[in-house]
Amino acid sequence: MIIKDIEQRAEEKMLHSVTYLEEALSRIRAGKANVHILDGIKVEYYGSMVPLSNVANISTPDAKTITILAWEKNMMRPIEKAIQDSDVGITPENNGEIIRLGIPPLTEERRKQLVKQSRTEAENAKVGVRNARRDANDTVKAAIKKGTSEDEGDETEEAVKKLHDKYIKKIDDVLNAKEKEIMTV
């Protein structure tokens, strides 16, 4: 009974690591327009900081452009300033009606930096998966000391190892897809 609970908690933690990785990699610009690169930008709106997507419509009319259409005209300046102050690294073009972000082509050097950044994020996710496995194994050992059979403990450790291997492979697959996306010219 408790053993299944240990497996389930370990899998939840491992899945969380993969989900975090996918979100982190979606914010890494890969040479084509992606509205997720603006996810971390906050804009001041009536005295509070809100996500950019709460005050404007963000879209990608083509592979090299992101357009931002503010819902209120008086928000154009704050949105433009927030983008300039962010780490997006793209200068916005504001024509008074719409803000455009032209996505510049990536240089070979920048592509390599982005791959390195992606690998760092993937390694962080793998650490999360390994920590979930270690925590589960520690819990199993404690359960054995409290009277759970060793066979049941070994089965659980084996099941957790299989989960670990499954999620490490999933992380590698997500990373490989992102690297391919970044390096495709």
C-alpha positions, 0 to 999 in steps of 0.5 A: 500500500505505502509502496505504491504511494512512494512510486506515485510521488516519485513519478509526480516529481519526475514529471514535474522536472520534465514539465519544467524543462519543457517550459524553460526550453520554450522560452529559449529563442530558436531563430523563429518567432515564438510568443513564449519568449515574452512570457516572463515580461511584466508591465505596469498596469494601474499600479500593479505588475501584470504579465504582458499577455494580460494587457495585449494580444500577442501573435506571430503573423510570420516566422520572423515577426511577433506583433503586440496589439495593446488593448488600451492605447495608453499601454503602448509606451509601458509595453515597449519599455518593458520589452526594452528592459527585458532580457529578450534582446530585441528592439521593439518597433512601435508605430503607435498602433502595433508593436513589432518585434523582428526576430533576427537570424541567429549567428552560429555562435549564438546558436551554440550558446543557446544549445549550451543553455538548453543543455544546462536546463536539461541537466537541471531537470535530470538532477530533479529526476535523480533527486526524486529517485533518491528520495523514493529509495530513502523512503523505501529504506525507512519503510523496510526498517519499520517492517515492510518486507525487503522483497517489496522494498526491492520491487519498489526500488526497481520500479522507481529505477524504471521510472527514473530511466523513462524520465531521463530518456524523455529529458534527452528526447526533449533536449535533442528536439530543441537542439535540432530546432536551434541548429536548423538554419 
